[in-house]
Amino acid sequence: MNVIDFIEIGPVPAGLFRELARAVAEEVGVAWRAMEHPLDPEYALIPNRVQYNSTEIVTDLIDMKPKDSLRIMGITEVDLCIPILTFVFGEAQLGCCAAVASLHRLHQEFYGLPPDPRLLFERAVKEILHELGHTFGLRHCPDYSCVMHSSTIVDEIDLKGDTYCSPCRQSVEACKAKRSAASS
C-alpha cells in the first residue's frame, strides 16, 4: 500500500503536524496516516550538546514502520544532530524506509526574528520532502530549484523549490511503482 506513516517525535502542534503530513503526502502522491502515539526522543538526548541524535531516532523508526507502510516519517521540534555535525535539519537512511525532520531551526524565532507560520510551513514541507527523497534513493540534486538540493543553512532552504525536479520525480514514482508491484 502506498501510504506514509507520520509520527510525532515529542510534542508537535497538532494542526501543524497534520497539515504538514497532508501537504507532503499530496506532493508525493500517496495516502498518509498519523501514528497514534508519539515517540519520546529523550533516549536520544546528547546531554552536553542539549541536542538529539537523529541517527538513533531513524534507527528506531525503521523498527516501528508498519509492514503495510511505504515509509515512516518522524516530525519533531527538538534540535537534531549527528556526532560529527553541529546540527542537521533532518536525516534519512538512503534507500531505506525511515526519516526524521526537525522544525527547531526552521522557526524564524530561532534566528531572533518574529514568528512567521507561513515560512515555517514552507520550510518544513521542503525538508520533509527532502528527507523522504533520500528514503526513495535520491541523493542531493544539482538543480537549485529541486527540493533535493542540499541545504546546510536555512537561507538555502528558502531558495530552493518545494517539489522534485523531473528526474527526481521519476525516481520517486519508479520506487512507488516497484513497491506497488511487490505488494500485489
MIZA-642296 format. One record per residue: residue number from 1; residue in three letters; x, y, z of N, C-alpha, C, O in turn. Coordinates in Angstrom, 2 decimals. Layout:
# residues N
ATOM resi resn     n.u     n.v     n.w    ca.u    ca.v    ca.w     c.u     c.v     c.w     o.u     o.v     o.w
ATOM  NUM  ALA       X       Y       Z       X       Y       Z       X       Y       Z       X       Y       Z
...
//
This chain:
# residues 184
ATOM resi resn     n.u     n.v     n.w    ca.u    ca.v    ca.w     c.u     c.v     c.w     o.u     o.v     o.w
ATOM    1  MET    0.85   -1.18    0.00    0.00    0.00    0.00    0.89    1.24    0.00    1.86    1.30    0.76
ATOM    2  ASN    0.60    2.21   -0.82    1.38    3.44   -0.87    0.85    4.45    0.14    0.09    5.36   -0.20
ATOM    3  VAL    1.27    4.26    1.37    0.90    5.16    2.46    2.16    5.48    3.25    3.01    4.62    3.47
ATOM    4  ILE    2.25    6.73    3.68    3.35    7.14    4.55    2.77    7.33    5.94    1.78    8.03    6.13
ATOM    5  ASP    3.40    6.69    6.91    3.02    6.89    8.30    3.85    8.03    8.87    5.07    8.04    8.76
ATOM    6  PHE    3.16    9.00    9.46    3.82   10.14   10.10    3.72    9.97   11.60    2.67    9.57   12.12
ATOM    7  ILE    4.80   10.27   12.29    4.82   10.15   13.74    5.44   11.39   14.36    6.45   11.90   13.88
ATOM    8  GLU    4.81   11.86   15.43    5.38   12.96   16.21    6.51   12.40   17.06    6.38   11.34   17.66
ATOM    9  ILE    7.60   13.12   17.10    8.69   12.77   17.99    8.77   13.89   19.00    9.33   14.95   18.75
ATOM   10  GLY    8.18   13.63   20.17    7.93   14.68   21.14    6.74   15.47   20.65    6.21   15.20   19.57
ATOM   11  PRO    6.31   16.45   21.42    5.11   17.20   21.00    5.38   18.12   19.80    6.39   18.82   19.74
ATOM   12  VAL    4.45   18.09   18.86    4.43   18.97   17.69    3.02   19.52   17.64    2.07   18.76   17.82
ATOM   13  PRO    2.84   20.82   17.40    1.47   21.34   17.34    0.61   20.50   16.40    0.96   20.31   15.23
ATOM   14  ALA   -0.52   19.99   16.91   -1.36   19.03   16.18   -1.79   19.55   14.82   -1.71   18.82   13.83
ATOM   15  GLY   -2.24   20.78   14.74   -2.68   21.33   13.46   -1.55   21.39   12.46   -1.73   21.05   11.29
ATOM   16  LEU   -0.38   21.80   12.90    0.79   21.89   12.03    1.20   20.49   11.57    1.47   20.28   10.38
ATOM   17  PHE    1.26   19.55   12.49    1.66   18.18   12.17    0.77   17.61   11.07    1.27   17.06   10.09
ATOM   18  ARG   -0.52   17.74   11.22   -1.48   17.18   10.25   -1.40   17.90    8.90   -1.48   17.26    7.85
ATOM   19  GLU   -1.24   19.21    8.92   -1.14   19.95    7.66    0.15   19.61    6.91    0.15   19.53    5.68
ATOM   20  LEU    1.23   19.42    7.66    2.49   19.02    7.02    2.35   17.63    6.40    2.76   17.40    5.26
ATOM   21  ALA    1.77   16.70    7.15    1.59   15.34    6.63    0.72   15.37    5.37    1.05   14.71    4.38
ATOM   22  ARG   -0.35   16.12    5.39   -1.25   16.20    4.24   -0.53   16.77    3.02   -0.62   16.21    1.93
ATOM   23  ALA    0.17   17.88    3.21    0.86   18.55    2.09    1.95   17.67    1.50    2.10   17.59    0.28
ATOM   24  VAL    2.71   17.01    2.34    3.81   16.16    1.87    3.25   14.94    1.15    3.73   14.59    0.07
ATOM   25  ALA    2.25   14.29    1.73    1.66   13.12    1.08    1.06   13.48   -0.27    1.15   12.71   -1.22
ATOM   26  GLU    0.44   14.65   -0.35   -0.12   15.10   -1.61    0.97   15.29   -2.67    0.79   14.88   -3.81
ATOM   27  GLU    2.08   15.90   -2.28    3.18   16.12   -3.23    3.79   14.79   -3.69    4.16   14.65   -4.85
ATOM   28  VAL    3.90   13.83   -2.78    4.48   12.53   -3.13    3.46   11.67   -3.89    3.83   10.75   -4.61
ATOM   29  GLY    2.18   12.00   -3.71    1.14   11.24   -4.40    0.77    9.95   -3.72    0.54    8.93   -4.37
ATOM   30  VAL    0.71   10.00   -2.38    0.36    8.83   -1.58   -0.64    9.22   -0.50   -0.88   10.40   -0.26
ATOM   31  ALA   -1.21    8.21    0.13   -2.06    8.44    1.30   -1.15    8.63    2.52    0.06    8.38    2.46
ATOM   32  TRP   -1.73    9.08    3.62   -0.95    9.22    4.83   -1.76    8.82    6.05   -2.99    8.87    6.03
ATOM   33  ARG   -1.06    8.44    7.09   -1.67    8.13    8.39   -0.84    8.77    9.48    0.38    8.91    9.35
ATOM   34  ALA   -1.49    9.16   10.54   -0.79    9.65   11.72   -0.72    8.49   12.71   -1.74    7.90   13.06
ATOM   35  MET    0.46    8.17   13.15    0.61    7.11   14.16    0.05    7.62   15.47    0.18    8.80   15.81
ATOM   36  GLU   -0.57    6.73   16.21   -1.32    7.11   17.41   -0.48    7.71   18.52   -0.86    8.72   19.12
ATOM   37  HIS    0.65    7.10   18.81    1.43    7.51   19.97    2.75    8.15   19.54    3.50    7.57   18.77
ATOM   38  PRO    3.02    9.36   20.05    4.29    9.99   19.72    5.47    9.21   20.31    5.32    8.47   21.29
ATOM   39  LEU    6.61    9.39   19.72    7.84    8.79   20.21    8.53    9.82   21.12    8.73   10.96   20.73
ATOM   40  ASP    8.87    9.39   22.32    9.59   10.28   23.25   11.07   10.27   22.86   11.70    9.21   22.91
ATOM   41  PRO   11.63   11.42   22.49   13.02   11.43   22.00   14.09   11.45   23.09   15.28   11.47   22.77
ATOM   42  GLU   13.70   11.45   24.35   14.68   11.64   25.43   15.81   10.63   25.41   16.92   10.95   25.83
ATOM   43  TYR   15.57    9.42   24.95   16.63    8.40   24.90   17.76    8.81   23.95   18.88    8.32   24.08
ATOM   44  ALA   17.47    9.70   23.00   18.47   10.11   22.01   19.16   11.42   22.39   19.96   11.95   21.61
ATOM   45  LEU   18.86   11.95   23.57   19.46   13.21   24.03   20.96   13.05   24.23   21.43   12.09   24.84
ATOM   46  ILE   21.70   14.02   23.70   23.14   14.11   23.97   23.26   15.27   24.97   23.27   16.43   24.56
ATOM   47  PRO   23.35   14.96   26.27   23.21   15.99   27.31   24.16   17.18   27.18   23.74   18.32   27.36
ATOM   48  ASN   25.42   16.93   26.88   26.37   18.05   26.83   26.11   18.97   25.64   26.61   20.10   25.62
ATOM   49  ARG   25.34   18.51   24.65   25.00   19.35   23.49   23.57   19.87   23.55   23.21   20.79   22.82
ATOM   50  VAL   22.75   19.29   24.42   21.33   19.59   24.50   20.69   19.47   23.11   19.89   20.30   22.68
ATOM   51  GLN   21.07   18.40   22.44   20.55   18.06   21.12   20.27   16.56   21.11   20.65   15.83   22.02
ATOM   52  TYR   19.59   16.13   20.05   19.15   14.75   19.96   19.80   14.07   18.76   19.85   14.64   17.67
ATOM   53  ASN   20.28   12.86   18.97   20.98   12.11   17.94   19.96   11.58   16.93   19.20   10.66   17.22
ATOM   54  SER   19.96   12.16   15.76   18.97   11.80   14.74   19.18   10.38   14.22   18.21    9.73   13.82
ATOM   55  THR   20.40    9.90   14.22   20.66    8.54   13.74   19.97    7.51   14.63   19.40    6.54   14.12
ATOM   56  GLU   20.01    7.72   15.93   19.32    6.81   16.86   17.82    6.83   16.60   17.16    5.79   16.65
ATOM   57  ILE   17.27    8.00   16.34   15.84    8.12   16.09   15.46    7.40   14.80   14.48    6.66   14.78
ATOM   58  VAL   16.22    7.62   13.74   15.92    6.96   12.46   15.99    5.44   12.63   15.15    4.72   12.08
ATOM   59  THR   16.97    4.95   13.36   17.09    3.51   13.60   15.84    2.96   14.26   15.35    1.89   13.89
ATOM   60  ASP   15.32    3.68   15.25   14.09    3.23   15.92   12.88    3.33   15.00   11.99    2.47   15.05
ATOM   61  LEU   12.83    4.35   14.15   11.70    4.47   13.22   11.66    3.30   12.25   10.58    2.82   11.90
ATOM   62  ILE   12.82    2.83   11.82   12.88    1.66   10.92   12.16    0.48   11.58   11.38   -0.22   10.94
ATOM   63  ASP   12.44    0.27   12.86   11.83   -0.84   13.60   10.34   -0.63   13.83    9.59   -1.60   13.99
ATOM   64  MET    9.90    0.61   13.85    8.49    0.92   14.13    7.61    0.93   12.88    6.38    0.92   13.00
ATOM   65  LYS    8.19    0.94   11.70    7.40    1.09   10.48    6.43   -0.07   10.31    6.84   -1.23   10.31
ATOM   66  PRO    5.14    0.25   10.15    4.17   -0.82    9.89    4.50   -1.52    8.57    4.98   -0.90    7.63
ATOM   67  LYS    4.24   -2.81    8.51    4.55   -3.61    7.33    3.83   -3.12    6.07    4.36   -3.25    4.97
ATOM   68  ASP    2.63   -2.57    6.23    1.85   -2.13    5.07    2.16   -0.70    4.65    1.49   -0.14    3.79
ATOM   69  SER    3.17   -0.12    5.25    3.52    1.27    5.00    4.65    1.38    3.99    5.56    0.55    3.97
ATOM   70  LEU    4.59    2.40    3.14    5.65    2.70    2.20    6.87    3.27    2.93    8.00    2.86    2.69
ATOM   71  ARG    6.62    4.22    3.82    7.67    4.91    4.58    7.11    5.32    5.93    5.90    5.36    6.14
ATOM   72  ILE    8.04    5.64    6.87    7.67    6.26    8.13    8.47    7.55    8.25    9.69    7.56    8.04
ATOM   73  MET    7.78    8.62    8.59    8.40    9.95    8.65    8.14   10.56   10.02    7.00   10.78   10.41
ATOM   74  GLY    9.22   10.84   10.74    9.11   11.49   12.04    9.25   12.99   11.90   10.08   13.48   11.14
ATOM   75  ILE    8.43   13.72   12.64    8.50   15.18   12.68    8.67   15.57   14.14    7.97   15.08   15.02
ATOM   76  THR    9.62   16.47   14.38    9.94   16.85   15.75   10.22   18.34   15.87   10.53   19.01   14.89
ATOM   77  GLU   10.11   18.83   17.08   10.51   20.20   17.40   11.89   20.24   18.05   12.45   21.32   18.23
ATOM   78  VAL   12.46   19.07   18.42   13.76   19.07   19.10   14.87   19.34   18.09   14.72   19.10   16.90
ATOM   79  ASP   15.99   19.83   18.60   17.16   20.13   17.79   17.93   18.84   17.53   18.36   18.16   18.47
ATOM   80  LEU   18.12   18.50   16.26   18.78   17.26   15.88   20.24   17.48   15.51   20.63   18.56   15.06
ATOM   81  CYS   21.03   16.45   15.72   22.43   16.48   15.31   22.90   15.06   15.08   22.23   14.09   15.45
ATOM   82  ILE   24.04   14.95   14.47   24.80   13.71   14.46   26.15   14.08   15.07   26.56   15.23   14.98
ATOM   83  PRO   26.83   13.14   15.67   28.05   13.50   16.41   29.07   14.33   15.63   29.77   15.14   16.24
ATOM   84  ILE   29.18   14.15   14.30   30.21   14.88   13.57   29.74   16.23   13.01   30.54   16.98   12.46
ATOM   85  LEU   28.45   16.55   13.15   27.93   17.83   12.67   27.29   18.63   13.80   26.73   18.06   14.74
ATOM   86  THR   27.38   19.93   13.71   26.82   20.81   14.72   25.31   20.63   14.83   24.76   20.65   15.94
ATOM   87  PHE   24.64   20.47   13.70   23.20   20.22   13.68   22.83   19.64   12.32   23.60   19.72   11.37
ATOM   88  VAL   21.63   19.06   12.26   21.04   18.64   10.99   19.58   19.06   11.00   18.93   19.07   12.05
ATOM   89  PHE   19.06   19.41    9.82   17.64   19.70    9.70   16.83   18.41    9.71   15.65   18.41   10.06
ATOM   90  GLY   17.46   17.31    9.34   16.81   16.02    9.31   17.80   14.96    8.91   18.97   15.24    8.62
ATOM   91  GLU   17.33   13.72    8.90   18.18   12.61    8.50   17.30   11.50    7.94   16.17   11.31    8.37
ATOM   92  ALA   17.85   10.79    7.00   17.19    9.61    6.43   18.25    8.59    6.09   19.41    8.93    5.86
ATOM   93  GLN   17.84    7.34    6.06   18.75    6.31    5.60   18.49    6.14    4.11   17.38    5.80    3.71
ATOM   94  LEU   19.51    6.36    3.30   19.38    6.33    1.85   18.80    5.01    1.37   19.33    3.93    1.66
ATOM   95  GLY   17.69    5.11    0.63   17.06    3.92    0.06   16.38    3.04    1.08   16.01    1.90    0.76
ATOM   96  CYS   16.20    3.52    2.27   15.56    2.72    3.32   14.11    3.18    3.48   13.48    3.59    2.50
ATOM   97  CYS   13.58    3.12    4.67   12.15    3.36    4.84   11.82    4.42    5.89   10.65    4.67    6.15
ATOM   98  ALA   12.82    5.04    6.49   12.55    5.93    7.62   13.36    7.22    7.53   14.49    7.24    7.04
ATOM   99  ALA   12.74    8.29    8.02   13.40    9.59    8.05   12.83   10.41    9.20   11.75   10.11    9.72
ATOM  100  VAL   13.57   11.44    9.57   13.11   12.38   10.59   13.49   13.78   10.13   14.53   13.98    9.51
ATOM  101  ALA   12.62   14.75   10.43   12.91   16.15   10.14   12.57   16.98   11.38   11.58   16.73   12.06
ATOM  102  SER   13.40   17.96   11.64   13.22   18.84   12.80   12.73   20.21   12.37   13.21   20.78   11.39
ATOM  103  LEU   11.78   20.73   13.11   11.28   22.09   12.89   12.10   23.12   13.67   11.98   24.32   13.43
ATOM  104  HIS   12.93   22.65   14.59   13.62   23.51   15.55   14.31   24.72   14.90   14.07   25.86   15.31
ATOM  105  ARG   15.14   24.49   13.92   15.90   25.57   13.28   15.18   26.16   12.07   15.75   26.98   11.35
ATOM  106  LEU   13.94   25.74   11.84   13.15   26.30   10.75   12.29   27.47   11.21   11.77   28.22   10.38
ATOM  107  HIS   12.13   27.62   12.52   11.38   28.73   13.10   12.18   30.03   12.97   13.38   30.05   13.24
ATOM  108  GLN   11.54   31.09   12.55   12.19   32.40   12.50   12.69   32.82   13.88   13.72   33.49   13.99
ATOM  109  GLU   11.97   32.44   14.92   12.34   32.81   16.28   13.73   32.30   16.66   14.42   32.92   17.46
ATOM  110  PHE   14.14   31.17   16.09   15.46   30.61   16.36   16.54   31.61   15.98   17.61   31.63   16.59
ATOM  111  TYR   16.27   32.44   14.98   17.24   33.42   14.48   16.97   34.82   15.02   17.50   35.81   14.51
ATOM  112  GLY   16.13   34.91   16.08   15.85   36.19   16.71   14.88   37.05   15.93   14.83   38.26   16.12
ATOM  113  LEU   14.09   36.44   15.04   13.14   37.17   14.21   11.72   36.87   14.64   11.48   35.89   15.34
ATOM  114  PRO   10.76   37.71   14.24    9.36   37.47   14.62    8.84   36.18   13.98    9.30   35.79   12.90
ATOM  115  PRO    7.90   35.52   14.64    7.34   34.29   14.08    6.74   34.52   12.69    6.19   35.58   12.41
ATOM  116  ASP    6.85   33.52   11.85    6.25   33.55   10.51    5.74   32.14   10.22    6.46   31.33    9.63
ATOM  117  PRO    4.49   31.85   10.62    3.95   30.49   10.44    3.97   30.01    9.00    4.20   28.83    8.75
ATOM  118  ARG    3.72   30.90    8.05    3.73   30.51    6.63    5.12   30.07    6.21    5.26   29.05    5.53
ATOM  119  LEU    6.15   30.81    6.59    7.52   30.46    6.23    7.95   29.16    6.92    8.62   28.33    6.31
ATOM  120  LEU    7.56   28.99    8.17    7.85   27.74    8.88    7.25   26.55    8.12    7.92   25.54    7.92
ATOM  121  PHE    6.00   26.68    7.71    5.33   25.61    6.98    6.05   25.30    5.67    6.29   24.13    5.36
ATOM  122  GLU    6.40   26.33    4.92    7.10   26.13    3.64    8.44   25.43    3.85    8.78   24.50    3.12
ATOM  123  ARG    9.19   25.88    4.83   10.50   25.27    5.11   10.33   23.81    5.53   11.07   22.94    5.09
ATOM  124  ALA    9.34   23.56    6.38    9.13   22.20    6.88    8.73   21.25    5.76    9.23   20.13    5.70
ATOM  125  VAL    7.84   21.68    4.87    7.45   20.83    3.74    8.68   20.49    2.91    8.87   19.33    2.54
ATOM  126  LYS    9.51   21.47    2.63   10.71   21.22    1.83   11.63   20.21    2.51   12.13   19.29    1.87
ATOM  127  GLU   11.86   20.38    3.80   12.78   19.49    4.49   12.22   18.08    4.64   12.97   17.11    4.55
ATOM  128  ILE   10.92   17.96    4.86   10.31   16.63    4.96   10.38   15.94    3.59   10.75   14.77    3.51
ATOM  129  LEU   10.04   16.66    2.53   10.14   16.09    1.19   11.59   15.69    0.87   11.83   14.66    0.25
ATOM  130  HIS   12.53   16.52    1.29   13.96   16.23    1.07   14.35   14.91    1.74   14.96   14.04    1.11
ATOM  131  GLU   14.01   14.78    3.01   14.39   13.56    3.74   13.67   12.34    3.17   14.27   11.27    3.06
ATOM  132  LEU   12.40   12.48    2.82   11.70   11.37    2.18   12.35   11.00    0.86   12.44    9.83    0.50
ATOM  133  GLY   12.81   12.01    0.13   13.51   11.74   -1.13   14.70   10.83   -0.93   14.94    9.94   -1.75
ATOM  134  HIS   15.44   11.04    0.15   16.56   10.15    0.45   16.08    8.71    0.65   16.76    7.76    0.24
ATOM  135  THR   14.93    8.54    1.29   14.42    7.17    1.50   14.07    6.52    0.18   14.07    5.29    0.07
ATOM  136  PHE   13.75    7.32   -0.83   13.47    6.79   -2.17   14.75    6.61   -2.99   14.69    6.32   -4.19
ATOM  137  GLY   15.89    6.77   -2.34   17.16    6.54   -3.00   17.77    7.77   -3.66   18.80    7.68   -4.31
ATOM  138  LEU   17.13    8.92   -3.49   17.65   10.15   -4.11   18.82   10.71   -3.32   18.81   10.75   -2.09
ATOM  139  ARG   19.83   11.15   -4.05   20.96   11.86   -3.46   20.73   13.35   -3.67   19.71   13.75   -4.24
ATOM  140  HIS   21.65   14.17   -3.21   21.49   15.62   -3.40   21.53   15.95   -4.88   22.36   15.45   -5.63
ATOM  141  CYS   20.61   16.82   -5.28   20.41   17.16   -6.69   21.14   18.47   -7.01   21.11   19.40   -6.20
ATOM  142  PRO   21.79   18.56   -8.17   22.46   19.80   -8.55   21.50   20.91   -8.98   21.90   22.07   -9.08
ATOM  143  ASP   20.24   20.57   -9.24   19.23   21.54   -9.66   18.82   22.39   -8.45   18.21   21.88   -7.51
ATOM  144  TYR   19.14   23.67   -8.50   18.85   24.57   -7.38   17.36   24.70   -7.07   17.00   25.07   -5.95
ATOM  145  SER   16.51   24.40   -8.04   15.08   24.53   -7.80   14.47   23.25   -7.23   13.31   23.25   -6.81
ATOM  146  CYS   15.22   22.16   -7.20   14.72   20.87   -6.72   14.77   20.82   -5.19   15.72   21.30   -4.58
ATOM  147  VAL   13.76   20.23   -4.61   13.72   20.07   -3.16   14.85   19.18   -2.66   15.17   19.19   -1.47
ATOM  148  MET   15.46   18.41   -3.55   16.58   17.54   -3.16   17.93   18.27   -3.19   18.96   17.66   -2.89
ATOM  149  HIS   17.94   19.54   -3.55   19.18   20.29   -3.49   19.61   20.39   -2.02   18.77   20.57   -1.14
ATOM  150  SER   20.88   20.27   -1.77   21.40   20.28   -0.40   21.20   21.64    0.27   21.34   22.69   -0.36
ATOM  151  SER   20.87   21.60    1.56   20.70   22.82    2.35   21.46   22.67    3.66   21.13   21.82    4.48
ATOM  152  THR   22.47   23.50    3.84   23.22   23.44    5.09   22.89   24.61    6.01   23.23   24.59    7.20
ATOM  153  ILE   22.22   25.62    5.46   21.73   26.74    6.27   20.29   27.04    5.84   19.88   26.68    4.74
ATOM  154  VAL   19.56   27.69    6.71   18.13   27.90    6.46   17.88   28.75    5.21   16.87   28.56    4.53
ATOM  155  ASP   18.77   29.67    4.91   18.60   30.50    3.71   18.58   29.64    2.44   17.89   29.97    1.48
ATOM  156  GLU   19.34   28.55    2.44   19.35   27.65    1.27   18.02   26.91    1.14   17.60   26.59    0.03
ATOM  157  ILE   17.38   26.64    2.26   16.04   26.04    2.21   15.08   27.01    1.54   14.27   26.62    0.70
ATOM  158  ASP   15.17   28.28    1.93   14.27   29.30    1.38   14.46   29.47   -0.12   13.50   29.78   -0.83
ATOM  159  LEU   15.67   29.28   -0.62   15.96   29.50   -2.04   15.53   28.35   -2.94   15.21   28.57   -4.11
ATOM  160  LYS   15.52   27.13   -2.42   15.20   26.00   -3.30   13.69   25.85   -3.45   12.91   26.42   -2.69
ATOM  161  GLY   13.31   25.06   -4.44   11.89   24.82   -4.70   11.28   23.86   -3.70   11.96   23.31   -2.83
ATOM  162  ASP    9.97   23.67   -3.84    9.24   22.81   -2.92    8.70   21.55   -3.61    7.76   20.92   -3.12
ATOM  163  THR    9.30   21.21   -4.74    8.91   19.99   -5.46   10.18   19.31   -5.98   11.26   19.90   -6.01
ATOM  164  TYR   10.00   18.06   -6.39   11.11   17.33   -7.01   11.24   17.77   -8.46   10.24   17.99   -9.14
ATOM  165  CYS   12.46   17.89   -8.95   12.68   18.14  -10.38   12.22   16.90  -11.15   11.92   15.87  -10.54
ATOM  166  SER   12.16   16.98  -12.45   11.65   15.88  -13.25   12.41   14.56  -13.05   11.77   13.53  -12.82
ATOM  167  PRO   13.75   14.54  -13.11   14.45   13.28  -12.89   14.24   12.71  -11.47   14.09   11.50  -11.30
ATOM  168  CYS   14.22   13.59  -10.47   13.99   13.12   -9.10   12.56   12.59   -8.95   12.35   11.56   -8.31
ATOM  169  ARG   11.59   13.28   -9.53   10.19   12.84   -9.51   10.07   11.46  -10.15    9.36   10.60   -9.62
ATOM  170  GLN   10.75   11.25  -11.28   10.70    9.95  -11.96   11.24    8.84  -11.06   10.71    7.73  -11.05
ATOM  171  SER   12.29    9.14  -10.30   12.86    8.14   -9.38   11.89    7.81   -8.26   11.74    6.64   -7.89
ATOM  172  VAL   11.23    8.82   -7.72   10.24    8.59   -6.66    9.10    7.73   -7.21    8.68    6.77   -6.57
ATOM  173  GLU    8.60    8.09   -8.38    7.49    7.33   -8.99    7.89    5.89   -9.28    7.09    4.98   -9.08
ATOM  174  ALA    9.12    5.68   -9.74    9.60    4.32  -10.01    9.66    3.50   -8.72    9.31    2.32   -8.71
ATOM  175  CYS   10.09    4.13   -7.65   10.17    3.44   -6.36    8.77    3.08   -5.86    8.56    1.98   -5.36
ATOM  176  LYS    7.83    4.00   -5.99    6.45    3.73   -5.58    5.85    2.60   -6.42    5.17    1.72   -5.89
ATOM  177  ALA    6.10    2.62   -7.72    5.56    1.60   -8.62    6.15    0.22   -8.28    5.44   -0.79   -8.29
ATOM  178  LYS    7.42    0.20   -7.97    8.07   -1.06   -7.61    7.45   -1.62   -6.34    7.21   -2.82   -6.23
ATOM  179  ARG    7.18   -0.74   -5.38    6.54   -1.16   -4.11    5.13   -1.68   -4.38    4.73   -2.70   -3.83
ATOM  180  SER    4.38   -0.97   -5.23    3.01   -1.39   -5.56    3.01   -2.77   -6.22    2.17   -3.62   -5.91
ATOM  181  ALA    3.94   -2.98   -7.15    4.03   -4.26   -7.86    4.39   -5.39   -6.90    3.89   -6.50   -7.02
ATOM  182  ALA    5.27   -5.08   -5.94    5.71   -6.10   -5.00    4.59   -6.49   -4.03    4.53   -7.64   -3.58
ATOM  183  SER    3.71   -5.54   -3.72    2.64   -5.85   -2.76    1.38   -6.39   -3.44    0.41   -6.71   -2.77
ATOM  184  SER    1.40   -6.48   -4.76    0.23   -7.01   -5.49    0.20   -8.52   -5.51   -0.71   -9.11   -6.08
//
